[in-house]
Amino acid sequence: RLHRVRHRRWPAMHPLVRDLYKRFLVVGREYPLGLAYVRQKAKEAFFKNAALENELEIKQAVAKGRYMVREMYEIMKLKKYRTLRKRYGAS
């Protein structure tokens, strides 16, 4: 029988923030510097903004984070393109 923890050390995470963290982890799997690097940098950024309580500020921070996820995805695409171009030539 499992017992539920009734109190948490940290307050509940905003759903948008949780979704953003999951996006970082998904993109980090294929990121050139690796998942450990992405997880470390994401945690640093999340803890830096942990004190935000205003809904507008949280949404702005999430928007900035989603932009970073898109940039990471584009870096991965560029690396794959360069690898294919190097491997098969510029024909």
LINQUIKA-V646199 format. One record per backbone hydrogen bond with DSSP energy under -1.0 kcal/mol. NH is the residue of the N-H (numbers start at 0). CO is the residue of the C=O. Records with the same first field share a line. If there is no record, write none. Layout:
NH=CO + CO
//
This chain:
17=13
18=14
19=15
20=16
21=17
22=18
23=19
24=20
25=21
26=22
27=23
29=26
33=30
37=33
38=34
39=35
40=36
41=37
42=38
43=39
44=40
45=41
46=42
47=43
48=44
51=48
57=53
58=54
59=55
60=56
61=57
62=58
63=59
64=60
65=61
66=62
67=63
68=64
69=65
70=66
71=67
72=68
73=69
74=70
75=71
76=72
77=73
78=74
79=75
80=76
81=77
82=78
83=79
84=80
85=81
86=82
87=83
88=84
//
